Amino acid sequence: MLSPIGSVSSVNTLSPASTTQAVGVGATTGAATDFSQVLANVATDAIGTMRAGEATAISGIEGKASIQSVVAAVMAAEQTLQAAVSIRDKVVSAYQEISRMAI
């Protein structure tokens, strides 16, 4: 069962330091996470997904993995690669936009 919502007055008791924490991968642990750490975590996860897809594909070739698991792993690796390329394109675009700014 859901617990009842407390009074709204408790929101005003937050300290300024707790309201300025970044929202990101580390937000669930309560630690502030900067943008570079979020990108590093995303890159680490992407590398892990790509390695898992490769390992599953090799296992499928050896006959140790089912076709369904190979297809699922390869599709996950493909989605991860497409996301990584999209993020890279956005970062390059942002860099080019910043470099065009007049100082």
Secondary structure, 3 states (H helix, E strand, C coil): CCCCCCCHHHHHHCCHHHHCCCCCHHHHHCCCCCHHHHHHHHHHHHHHHHHHHHHHHHHHHCCCCCHHHHHHHHHHHHHHHHHHHHHHHHHHHHHHHHHHCCC
